[in-house]
Amino acid sequence: MHTKPLAPRLFYRRSLLAGAAGFLAFGNATGTFAQQRKAGPYFKSKDELDQSLKAFGVGSWDRSSLLKQARPTTILSSTALEDKDIPLGASKIGGAPDMPEETDWPMRKPSSSGKRDVEVLRKLNAENPSPYYQQMIAAKEPLANRDAPLAFVLQLDLAAAAAAGPVDPDIPTDGRLLVFFDLVLLPWFGEQQEEKAFSLLYLPAAQTELKRRPVPDLGMALWGERHEGDTDEQAMRLPSARIDPTFSFTLPGDGSYPMLTRYPYPQEPPHRAWLDALTSGPGDGCQLYGWPNFVQSDPGIDLGAEDVKFDLPRNDDYIRTISGLAGPIENWIPLLTITGYASDGVDFNGGYYVMIRRTDLRNKDFSKAVIVYQTD
C-alpha cells in the first residue's frame, strides 16, 4: 500500500481507466464469448443484474450468491465543461471548489515525498548537470519544506446522488463531499495522515452560503508539469467537468475481498466472463460506494489488518489469514473511486480510492478517511 502516485501518462491510456472493464484483464479463459457479448453499463435493479448474469451462463446458485453481494452504486458520469458554466454547488471534478467563505482551504505539512524528490534531483544533477534539474530543485526544495495548499479534486452533491437512486443507508443524503489531495508532490500512503496530504470535507446542507473559491498558489503546477499557455491558476487545477449521477448495482470483481477469499487463485469467480464483458458509459471513471474494479487488491485488506496490528503474511497463508480477519477488513469501504473522467488532458495512471471505516461513516466522521492510490 505504500505506493507513490506516478505522474500521469499520455491521454491515450485514459480509455483503459475510465470504465468498469478498465482494470480487470487478468486473462481470457472465456475470451470468445466475452468479446462477442457486452454487459451493462448500468443495472437499475437486481433483476436486471440477474438476467445479465444468466445471459453469460452464470448458474442459479452462483447468481443468488452474487446478488447478495450487489451494492447500490452512484456512477459519477462526467462531461467536460468550463467551470464558469457549472452551477454553484453542483457535482463536478476539477475546476474550483464551492465552499463557505469561512471554511479554511485544506493545507498539508512539509512533504517527505518532496524532500526525497529533491535528493534524487541533486544526484541526477551531480551526475549530469542540467538547467532542468536545477530549476526543479529550486522550485521543489522550498515547497517541500513548508506548508502548502492541497489541490482540489472533486465535489459531490449528495442530494443529487440520492435522487439518482438508492444509496447505502450510512451515506448522508444531503450536503456535499469535497476531496483535496497533494497532486503536486504526491505523498506515499504512509505519509498522508502525518502530513495532512489528503482531506475529505463534508459540508452539511445547513452550511452558510457557498462561494466558488479561487484556487490558491500551490507552489508548483499539478504533478510538477506546466503546459504551455497555462495561466497560473490553470496549471494548479484539474480541467473541469460536470458530474451527472447515474444509479447502478455493481458486483465484486477479482481483487475484492469476497472474491479473493471465496475463489483464491487459480480459481476464477463464476462471473468471470461477465466481468470481462462489462461496458461503461462515456466519462464514467468515478463512483460513490459500490464495488470498484481495483487495480490491485482491495485496500480494505491492508487497512483492516493495520487496525488490529496484524502483519499479513505474503505467502501461501495469505488467503487463510485474511479470511479470519473479515470483521476489520469489511469495516473499510470504498466511499469514492476516482480513476478517470471526461478530460482530454488528464490520465491518473491508476485509481484513487477514498476509503473509510463504516463505523466512522455512521458517525459522519470523514476526518478519518484515507486515500489509496493503485497503479498497474
N, C-alpha and C positions, 0 to 999 in steps of 0.2 A: 504493500500500500504506500510505501514511502517513495512515491514516484513523482518526479518533477515534470510539470507540463512542458511540452516542447512548443517551439514557435510554430504557427500554423503553416501548413504546406500550401501549395498552389490549389486553386479552386477546383480543379478537376476531380479531386477526391471527395468533394462535399456530397456528391450524389451517393457515395458509399456510406455516408454518415447520417443522412437525413431521413431515414425511414426505418420501419420495423425490421426489414430484412438486412439492414446495413451492416450489422456486426457479426451475425452468426452464419458463417460459411465454413463450417468445420469439415465438410465433406459432402458427397453427393451420392449416398447409398441408394437414394430413391430418385436419382437425378432426372431421368427422362420424364417421369410422371410429374415431378415438381416443376420442371421447366415448361411443360405444356399447359399447366393449370395455374391460376393465380388465386390467392385468397385475400379477402379484405377489400379496401383497407380498414373499414370500420364495422363494428358489430354492435348494434344498438340494443340487443337483448341476448340473453344466454341461449335462447332458442336459435337465433341466427348463428351464434357461435357453434352450437351443437350440430346444426345442419352443415356448416362449413367443414367441421372436423369429420363428419360422416362421409362427406364427398371425397375426402382424402383417405378413406379406408380405415379410420380410427374406430376400433370396436366399441361396443356399447359400454362395457365395464370401464375401459380406459377413458371414454368420453365423460362418463359420470364422475370419475375421479378428477379429471382435469377441470371440469366445470365447477367443482367445489373450490378450486384454486383461482378461478377467474376473479379479476379485480376491476372495479369501476375506474376508468381512466379518462382524464381530460387531455385530449391531444391538442397541443398548442400550435395550430396551423398558422403559419406566418406569411405575410405579403409585404414585400419591400415597399416602404412609403416614407416620404420625408417626415421628419419629426414634427414639423410645424403643422402637418396635416393629420396627425394622430390626436384625437381628443384628449383633453386633460383627464388623467386618471385611468385611461383605457389600458388594457393589457398590451405590452409591447416588449420587444427585445432591442437593446441598443438605444441610441439617442441619449436624451437627458431624463432623469427620473422626476416624478411628480411627488413631492413631499411637502408637509407643512413647513413653513419658514423656520419654525423653532426646532425642527428636527436636525440634529447635527449630522453632517456628512461623515460616514464611517472612515476611520483612519487606521492605518497599520503602524506598527512599531518598526524600528530598524530591521532590515532584512538580511538574514543569514544567507539566503539564496543569492541575493545581490552581491554580498561580500565575496562569496565563492566565485561568482562570475568574474568579479574584478581580478581575483587572484589568477584565474585561468587566462584572462586577457593579458595580464602582466607577463606571464610565462610565454605566451604566444608572441607578444611584442618583443620580449628579450631575444627570442629565437629568430624572429623575422620582423624587425621594426616596420611599423605601418602606421600611416596617419589615421587609418580607420580604427585600429586598436587603441591608439592614443586618444582619439575622440571619444570612443566608447568608455574608456577608463575615466576620462574627465567628467563624463555625464553620469556614469553609474556609481562611482565611488561616493560622492557626497549624497546621492539619492539613497544608496543602501544604508547609510549611516544616520539617517534622520527619519522622523515620522513623515508619512505621505498619505494623501487621499487614496482610497480604493477606486477601481474602475466600476462604473455601473454596468450591470449585465442585463437584468430583466426585471419587469414588474408585472404582476398578475392580479387582476381584479377577481377576487374570489366569488363575488356575487355573480359575475358573468360566467365563471366556470360552473357554478351550481345551477345556473339557468340552462346550461347546455345538456345537463343530465345528472344523475345521482353521483355524489362524491362520497368518499369514505366518511363515516359519521364523526370521526375525530378531527376532520379538517374543517376549519371555520368556513361558513358560507357567506361571510361579509368581510369587508376590509380588503387590504392588499398585502401581498408579499413582494418585497424588493430584494434582489440579490446583488451583492457587491463582492468583488474579488480583486486580488492583486494580479491583473493581467499584464503588468509591466515587468516585474522581477520574478514572478511565477514561483512561489514557495513550494517546498516539499510538504507532503501531508503533515508530517510530524511537527512542522514549524508553524502551522496555521494558527492554532489556538494561542500559543505563547506570543506570537507576533501580531495577532488580530488581523490576519491577512484575508479573512473571509467574514462576511456579515450577512445575515438573513434578518431583515426587518419586517415585522408585522405591524401594519398601520390599521388599527380598528376603524370601522366605518364612522365612528363618532369623532374621529380626529377633526381638528380645525381645517380650514380651507387649504386645499392643495395648491402648490405652485410648481411650475416647471423650473427646476433648479439648474442653473448653468453648470456645466462640468468644470471643476476646478483644475488647476495645473497639477498634473500627476507627476511631473518631473521629467518624464520621457513619454514617447508615443507607446501605444499598446504593443506588447511583445518587443519593444525597443526598436521598432521598424517604422519609419515615417515614409509615407508615399508622396511622390512628387505632386505638388499642387495642393496638399492638405493644409488647411489652416491649423492653428494650434489646437483648437477645440476638436476639429475633425480627427486629428491624429490621436487624440486621447479618449475617443469614444467609439463604440461599435456602430456601424451603419444601422439605421433604424428600420424596424419592420413592425407592422401592426400584427397583433395576435388575435385570432378568432378561435375561441374554444370549440372543440368538437368532441362529443362523447363517444366512447367505445369501451367494450370489455376487452381486456388483454389477458394472456396466459403466460405462465413462466416459461422461459427458454432454457437452453443448455446450462448457462452459467449461474442460474438461480439456485438458491439453497435447496428448495424442494426437489428439483430435478437432479442436482448433483448427488443428493443423498439417496434418492429412490432409484436412480439409474446411473450408478457410477460407471466410469469408463471400464471396459469398452462397450457397455450397454448404451443404447440410444433411447430417448424418450419416445413414447408411442406416436407423438405428433411431429416427428422429425420432418417428414415431407411437407406437412402444413407450415411449419416454421420456415422452411426453405422457400415456400411459395408466397409468403406474405408480401403484400404491396403496401405502399404508403402514398398519401396524398401529397401534392406539391407543397413544399415549405413545412412538412411535418418532421421536425427534428427535436422537438421538445415536448414534454408531457408533465402533467401533475399526477403523482401517485402511479398506480398501475404496476405492470411488470415491464421494466425497461429491458432492452437487449444489451446486456453488459458486454463491454469489450473484453473484459477478463471475467473473473468470477464475482459473485455477489459481494459487495463491500461489507454488507452486514455480517459476514462470517468473521472477518478480522476485527471489526468493531465490537461485535458481541463477545468475542474471545478476550479482547482487551478489557472489556468491562468487568470480567471475572478474573482478570490477571492470569489468563491461561495462554501458555506458549504453544501454539499449534505445531504439530509435527509436519514435516514436509516429506513424508514417505508413505508407505502403504497403510499406515494407521490414520491417515488424514481423514478419510471419509467416516471411518468408525468414530473418530474423535469428535468431529463436528456434528455427527448425528446425536451425540449425547449432550450437545450444547444448544438445543433448539430454543429454550427459553430466552437467553440473552441475545442469540442471533436473530430470532424472529421479532424481537423487540425493536430492531432497527429497520426502518422502512425507507424506500426511496421517495422522498417528498416531491422533488423536482428532478427532471432529467434534461440536460442541455447538450445536444450533440450536433446541431446544425440548424440553420434557418435560411429564409429566403434572402440571401445576400450573395452577390457575385464576388465579393472581396474577402469573405471570411470562411475559413475551414478550421474548426477547432482541433483537427487531427486526433480525434478521440472523443471521449464523452466525459462530461462533468455531472456528477451525481450528488445532489444535495440530500444527505441522509440525516434522519432524526429518529430518536427513540420514540416509540409510540407513547410511552409514559410521559415524555416531555411534551409531545404534541397535544395530548389530552389536557395538559396544564397550560397550553399556549405559551410554553417557554421555548421560543425559537432561538434564544441565545445559545442553546446547547447543540444546535445543528452543526454539521460539518460538511465540507465539500470534498469529494474524492474524484481525482482525475485518473482516467484509464486510457491507455493508447495501445495499439497493437504492434 
